[in-house]
């Protein structure tokens, strides 16, 4: 495993998607992620900032819309980008996952004591209970949203990722 990681670092010195997290997912303007997005837009023939738009967004806002929006022209021409983005986020989440209680304690949020729960070995539910559970718990794709752009030069974008219903994905280093 150590040789694999060493070989990976030797042959692939640059990360494609650098999604760092403090409170929200942070993407920096001069990171490899933004460089890759610029090159993808160029190769796909997508204008990063439309010339006919009366209100021009900042470059960082335009880049993040191409990354997170499903209606963005880049998403339509390169649908693999969304799959790559989601796979990286899920890997980071699952590799550094904490229990829900530990996450809430770290954020200092009170858990919901009145949340609905069922025992999985409850025989009264039967197979029809499973069908109802399945209808209620259809897995939705990850929901990405630009929370804001900050910094002196508007060079840091904050993104939030929601999955599994209403859980905001949080990961460590």
Secondary structure, DSSP 8 states (H G I E B T S, - for coil): -HHHHHHHHHH--S-S---EESSSEEEETTSHHHHHHHHHHHHHT--SS-TT-SS---HHHHHHHHHH-TTSHHHHH-THHHHHHHHHHHHHHHHT---HHHHHHHHT----TT-----TT-TTTHHHHHHHHHHHT-----EEEEEEEESTTS-EEEEEEEETTTEE-----
